[in-house]
């Protein structure tokens, strides 16, 4: 429910709610202003803009911004992902079909295969690729000119990008988590599109539990809409939103069942830690990657979990959230971890 990763069944809903223009995009004021300057400057010069890299956690609007870039330029957009580009030939086929001014969007670009990445270097700089024909001593390299294009890359892990690839982007925008009042704007816009009778206090309640992520806010809005239509009069008030989110196990701080299970296991089974993520995952019956990528980022940001060299540690806030008294050595109580003997 509260994973910021997109579910396959959500693609159609997300496409309906995506903003179409930069003026419609809510939040990210710094990135929006910088991007507006990049695009307008390129249009005045009559040239494709520099390649754009968008980084940040999932669900914050990187894909939406890539589509907006194409719309603002009046260009077509070709969409692919890093894992889909396993061979250089896959990328060469896509690049050769581009028309001048097109936007090529590569999601999760840090996962692109190395042969395709090396081909991308030349394409980004000189709008040319070298296609190797044949094998062994008889192999020949055929240069292939491609139309000038703009590459938009999105990544949730910018640290995994290689230096040569990162340096070839002319503009890098880092997406930040949204403030509650920004999420309320997102929810009001989405409610208008979906035809939901959303009251201001209802929007405030949902926004406060959305982890600063528009994708989660829109997902919760759709679930609250279902509850309001089935068990209420269709109007999303604060009371209706609270009752709906209680049904879906989303508490006041935006924690769901899995988040609370992780904290409960850490506190009750391991005395607050430190404990390794693999052990913690076994205790809650999940994969380590799920705990590490879905639960931990928000728990750390909310100040309930601390990552230490010895393992994960529950903070005093986590103990208090579970209704327990934190021990003296719990981080957040004026002590440091590990405690001094």
C-alpha positions as CSV (number, residue, x, y, z in Angstrom):
1,X,0.0,0.0,0.0
2,X,2.7,2.5,1.0
3,X,5.5,1.4,-1.4
4,X,6.6,4.2,-3.6
5,X,7.3,1.7,-6.4
6,X,4.7,1.7,-9.1
7,X,2.5,-1.4,-9.4
8,X,1.8,-2.7,-12.9
9,X,-2.0,-2.3,-12.4
10,X,-1.5,1.4,-11.6
11,X,0.0,2.4,-14.9
12,X,-3.3,3.5,-16.5
13,X,-4.4,5.4,-13.4
14,X,-1.1,7.2,-13.2
15,X,-1.2,8.2,-16.9
16,X,-4.6,9.8,-16.3
17,X,-3.3,11.8,-13.3
18,X,0.0,12.9,-14.7
19,X,0.4,16.7,-15.4
20,X,0.8,17.5,-19.0
21,X,2.7,20.8,-18.7
22,X,5.3,22.3,-16.5
23,X,2.8,24.9,-15.2
24,X,0.6,22.0,-14.0
25,X,3.3,20.2,-12.1
26,X,3.0,20.6,-8.4
27,X,6.0,20.8,-6.1
28,X,9.8,20.6,-6.8
29,X,10.0,24.4,-7.3
30,X,13.7,24.5,-7.7
31,X,13.9,21.7,-10.3
32,X,10.9,23.2,-12.1
33,X,12.4,26.6,-12.4
34,X,15.8,25.3,-13.5
35,X,14.2,23.0,-16.1
36,X,12.1,25.8,-17.4
37,X,15.2,27.9,-18.1
38,X,17.0,25.0,-19.8
39,X,14.0,24.3,-22.1
40,X,13.2,27.9,-23.0
41,X,16.9,28.7,-23.6
42,X,17.2,25.7,-26.0
43,X,14.0,26.7,-27.8
44,X,15.2,30.2,-28.4
45,X,18.4,28.9,-29.8
46,X,16.5,26.4,-32.0
47,X,18.6,23.5,-30.7
48,X,17.7,20.4,-28.6
49,X,18.3,21.0,-24.9
50,X,21.2,19.4,-23.0
51,X,20.7,15.9,-21.8
52,X,18.8,15.8,-18.5
53,X,19.3,13.5,-15.5
54,X,16.5,13.3,-12.8
55,X,17.4,11.6,-9.6
56,X,15.6,10.9,-6.4
57,X,13.4,8.4,-4.6
58,X,10.6,6.6,-6.6
59,X,7.1,8.2,-6.9
60,X,8.2,11.8,-6.9
61,X,7.5,12.6,-10.6
62,X,10.6,11.8,-12.6
63,X,8.6,10.0,-15.4
64,X,6.0,12.8,-15.4
65,X,8.7,15.4,-15.8
66,X,10.3,13.5,-18.7
67,X,6.9,13.5,-20.5
68,X,6.5,17.2,-19.7
69,X,9.9,17.9,-21.3
70,X,8.8,16.3,-24.5
71,X,5.4,18.1,-24.4
72,X,7.1,21.5,-23.8
73,X,9.4,20.9,-26.7
74,X,6.6,19.7,-29.0
75,X,8.6,16.5,-29.6
76,X,7.8,12.8,-29.5
77,X,9.1,10.7,-26.6
78,X,10.5,7.2,-26.7
79,X,10.4,5.3,-23.4
80,X,12.6,2.4,-22.2
81,X,14.4,1.3,-19.1
82,X,17.9,0.4,-18.1
83,X,17.3,-3.3,-17.5
84,X,15.7,-3.6,-21.0
85,X,18.9,-2.4,-22.7
86,X,21.0,-5.6,-22.3
87,X,22.9,-5.4,-25.5
88,X,24.4,-2.6,-27.5
89,X,22.3,-3.6,-30.5
90,X,19.1,-2.9,-28.5
91,X,20.2,0.7,-27.9
92,X,21.5,1.1,-31.5
93,X,18.1,0.1,-32.9
94,X,16.3,2.5,-30.7
95,X,18.7,5.4,-31.5
96,X,18.5,4.9,-35.2
97,X,14.7,5.3,-35.2
98,X,14.9,8.7,-33.5
99,X,13.7,11.8,-35.3
100,X,15.5,15.1,-34.8
101,X,14.4,16.7,-31.6
102,X,13.0,13.5,-30.1
103,X,13.2,12.8,-26.4
104,X,14.6,9.4,-25.3
105,X,13.6,8.5,-21.7
106,X,15.6,5.8,-19.9
107,X,14.1,4.9,-16.6
108,X,16.5,3.4,-13.9
109,X,19.4,4.3,-16.1
110,X,21.9,3.1,-13.5
111,X,20.9,-0.4,-14.4
112,X,21.8,-0.2,-18.1
113,X,24.2,-2.9,-19.3
114,X,27.9,-1.8,-19.8
115,X,28.1,-2.4,-23.6
116,X,24.9,-0.3,-24.1
117,X,26.3,2.4,-21.7
118,X,29.5,2.7,-23.7
119,X,27.6,3.1,-26.9
120,X,25.5,5.8,-25.2
121,X,28.6,7.9,-24.5
122,X,29.3,8.5,-28.2
123,X,25.6,9.0,-29.0
124,X,25.2,11.7,-26.3
125,X,28.3,13.6,-27.3
126,X,28.5,13.3,-31.1
127,X,25.1,11.9,-32.1
128,X,26.8,8.9,-33.6
129,X,27.1,5.2,-32.9
130,X,29.6,2.6,-34.1
131,X,27.9,-0.6,-35.1
132,X,30.2,-3.6,-35.1
133,X,29.5,-6.1,-37.9
134,X,31.0,-9.6,-37.7
135,X,33.2,-11.3,-35.1
136,X,36.8,-11.9,-34.6
137,X,39.6,-10.5,-36.8
138,X,37.1,-9.9,-39.6
139,X,34.8,-7.6,-37.6
140,X,34.4,-4.1,-38.9
141,X,33.0,-1.0,-37.3
142,X,30.4,1.0,-39.2
143,X,29.7,4.6,-38.1
144,X,26.0,5.4,-38.0
145,X,24.8,9.0,-37.8
146,X,21.8,9.6,-35.6
147,X,19.5,12.6,-35.4
148,X,20.2,15.1,-32.6
149,X,18.0,14.1,-29.6
150,X,17.7,14.8,-25.9
151,X,18.3,12.0,-23.4
152,X,16.3,12.1,-20.1
153,X,17.6,9.6,-17.6
154,X,15.9,8.8,-14.3
155,X,17.5,7.1,-11.4
156,X,16.7,6.2,-7.8
157,X,20.3,5.6,-7.1
158,X,22.5,8.3,-8.6
159,X,25.5,6.9,-6.7
160,X,25.5,3.8,-8.9
161,X,25.9,5.8,-12.1
162,X,29.4,5.7,-13.5
163,X,31.4,8.9,-13.7
164,X,31.6,9.0,-17.5
165,X,27.8,8.7,-17.9
166,X,27.0,11.2,-15.2
167,X,29.4,13.8,-16.7
168,X,27.6,13.7,-20.0
169,X,24.4,15.1,-18.7
170,X,24.2,18.9,-19.0
171,X,21.5,19.3,-16.3
172,X,20.9,17.2,-13.2
173,X,17.8,17.7,-11.1
174,X,17.4,16.1,-7.7
175,X,13.8,15.5,-6.7
176,X,13.0,16.1,-3.0
177,X,10.2,14.7,-0.9
178,X,7.0,16.8,-0.9
179,X,5.7,18.9,2.0
180,X,2.2,18.1,3.2
181,X,0.7,21.3,1.8
182,X,2.2,20.4,-1.7
183,X,0.6,16.9,-1.4
184,X,-2.7,18.6,-0.6
185,X,-2.5,20.4,-4.0
186,X,-1.7,17.1,-5.7
187,X,-4.7,15.5,-4.0
188,X,-7.1,18.3,-4.9
189,X,-6.0,18.1,-8.6
190,X,-6.3,14.3,-8.7
191,X,-9.7,14.5,-6.9
192,X,-11.0,16.9,-9.6
193,X,-9.8,14.5,-12.4
194,X,-11.2,11.4,-10.7
195,X,-14.5,13.1,-9.7
196,X,-13.9,12.6,-5.9
197,X,-15.7,14.9,-3.5
198,X,-12.6,15.7,-1.4
199,X,-12.9,18.1,1.5
200,X,-9.9,20.2,2.6
201,X,-9.7,18.4,5.9
202,X,-9.8,15.1,4.1
203,X,-7.0,16.1,1.8
204,X,-5.0,17.2,4.9
205,X,-5.5,13.8,6.5
206,X,-4.4,11.8,3.5
207,X,-1.4,14.1,2.8
208,X,-0.1,13.7,6.3
209,X,0.1,9.9,5.8
210,X,1.5,9.8,2.3
211,X,5.3,9.8,3.2
212,X,5.9,12.9,1.2
213,X,5.3,11.0,-2.1
214,X,2.6,11.9,-4.7
215,X,2.3,8.3,-6.0
216,X,1.4,7.1,-2.5
217,X,-1.0,10.1,-2.0
218,X,-2.8,9.3,-5.2
219,X,-3.0,5.6,-4.3
220,X,-4.4,6.4,-0.8
221,X,-6.9,8.8,-2.4
222,X,-8.3,6.0,-4.7
223,X,-8.6,3.6,-1.7
224,X,-10.4,6.3,0.4
225,X,-12.7,7.0,-2.5
226,X,-13.7,3.3,-2.5
227,X,-14.4,3.4,1.2
228,X,-16.4,6.7,0.9
229,X,-18.5,5.3,-1.9
230,X,-19.3,2.0,-0.3
231,X,-19.5,2.8,3.4
232,X,-20.3,6.6,3.4
233,X,-22.1,9.1,1.3
234,X,-19.1,9.5,-1.2
235,X,-17.8,12.7,0.6
236,X,-14.2,12.4,1.8
237,X,-14.0,14.2,5.1
238,X,-11.4,13.9,7.8
239,X,-13.5,11.2,9.6
240,X,-14.1,9.2,6.5
241,X,-10.3,9.4,5.5
242,X,-9.3,8.2,9.0
243,X,-11.8,5.3,9.0
244,X,-10.7,4.3,5.5
245,X,-7.0,4.4,6.3
246,X,-7.6,2.4,9.5
247,X,-9.1,-0.3,7.3
248,X,-6.0,-0.3,5.1
249,X,-3.6,-0.4,8.2
250,X,-2.1,3.1,7.6
251,X,-1.5,4.8,10.9
252,X,-1.2,8.5,11.7
253,X,2.5,8.6,10.8
254,X,2.1,6.9,7.5
255,X,3.3,3.5,8.7
256,X,1.6,0.3,7.4
257,X,1.5,-3.2,8.6
258,X,5.0,-4.1,7.3
259,X,6.6,-1.0,8.8
260,X,5.1,-1.7,12.2
261,X,6.1,-5.4,11.9
262,X,9.7,-4.4,11.3
263,X,9.8,-2.0,14.3
264,X,8.0,-4.5,16.5
265,X,10.4,-7.3,15.6
266,X,13.4,-5.0,16.1
267,X,12.1,-3.8,19.5
268,X,10.4,-6.9,20.9
269,X,12.5,-9.7,19.4
270,X,16.0,-8.1,19.4
271,X,15.8,-5.5,22.2
272,X,16.0,-2.6,19.8
273,X,19.1,-3.9,18.0
274,X,21.6,-3.7,16.5
275,X,20.5,-6.5,14.1
276,X,21.3,-7.2,10.5
277,X,18.7,-6.6,7.7
278,X,18.7,-10.2,6.7
279,X,17.8,-11.4,10.2
280,X,15.2,-8.7,10.5
281,X,13.7,-9.7,7.1
282,X,13.4,-13.3,8.3
283,X,11.7,-12.2,11.5
284,X,8.9,-10.4,9.5
285,X,8.7,-13.0,6.7
286,X,9.9,-10.7,3.9
287,X,12.8,-10.5,1.5
288,X,15.7,-8.4,2.6
289,X,15.4,-6.2,-0.4
290,X,11.8,-5.4,0.5
291,X,12.7,-4.4,4.0
292,X,15.7,-2.4,2.7
293,X,14.1,-0.6,-0.2
294,X,10.4,-0.3,0.9
295,X,10.5,0.1,4.7
296,X,13.8,1.4,5.7
297,X,14.0,4.7,3.8
298,X,10.9,6.1,5.4
299,X,11.6,4.7,8.8
300,X,15.1,6.3,8.7
301,X,13.7,9.6,7.5
302,X,11.0,9.5,10.1
303,X,13.7,9.1,12.8
304,X,12.5,5.7,14.0
305,X,15.4,3.6,12.6
306,X,19.1,4.1,12.7
307,X,21.6,2.4,10.4
308,X,24.8,1.7,12.2
309,X,28.0,-0.4,11.2
310,X,26.7,-3.1,13.6
311,X,23.2,-3.2,12.2
312,X,19.8,-1.6,12.4
313,X,18.8,0.1,15.7
314,X,15.4,1.3,16.9
315,X,15.4,4.9,18.1
316,X,13.5,6.2,21.1
317,X,10.8,7.5,18.8
318,X,10.2,3.9,17.6
319,X,9.8,2.6,21.1
320,X,7.4,5.4,21.9
321,X,5.3,4.8,18.7
322,X,4.8,1.2,19.8
323,X,3.7,2.4,23.3
324,X,6.9,1.2,25.0
325,X,9.4,2.9,27.2
326,X,12.7,3.3,25.4
327,X,15.9,2.0,27.2
328,X,18.5,4.6,28.2
329,X,20.8,3.6,25.3
330,X,18.2,4.1,22.6
331,X,19.3,6.8,20.0
332,X,17.4,10.0,20.3
333,X,17.4,10.2,24.1
334,X,20.5,12.3,24.3
335,X,22.8,9.3,24.0
336,X,25.0,8.1,21.2
337,X,25.2,4.6,19.7
338,X,26.8,2.4,20.7
339,X,26.6,3.5,24.3
340,X,29.8,4.3,26.1
341,X,30.8,1.6,28.7
